[in-house]
Amino acid sequence: MKKIILVLTILLLIGCKTKKVINEPVEIKYIKLNNDEVSESQKKKAYDLGKRTLMICNTSKFIPFNESEATQSVIQNTTLEKHSKICVIYRGRYGNFKDLKLVEIIKDNTQNELIFRYKAIFDHSNANKELRVTLNEENKVSSLRTMNWTDVFKQ
């Protein structure tokens, strides 16, 4: 009986032996940039294209992107029909679009893109919307997204 308890105790101690932990370096995917780290032309381009996108709701004047402004996928996905659906919802809930306020700029290291986070300002005070304009390395819009505003950046 003593031998069985001794063997079980030894097996238990061997089984609970800690294993060597290997720490792999974590790649930093997103970096928050200061406004002065990004050129004025990039900030202006992101602002102008973002504002143009939301101003469609006020003016009903759809101006499609051209190939010098946006990637092919953005050009194909921004249609009058999609804008009309979104504008009906936004005008009903939030009123007219007024302006964009740049809150932060995020650098995506994996795809080498700049993400401009704008807070969209509408007539109604209950509007809490965000517009993200993503510029790729060629300074073309590679993504336009609207979502509910959160103070913390989440992809």
NORSULNOR-V790878 format. One record per helix or strand. SS is the DSSP state (a for helix, b for strand). FROM is the first residue (numbers start at 1). LEN is the number of residues. If there is no record, write none. Layout:
SS;FROM;LEN  SS;FROM;LEN
This chain:
a;2;14  b;30;4  a;35;3  a;40;20  b;70;1  a;72;6  a;80;15  b;97;12  b;113;10  b;129;7  b;141;8
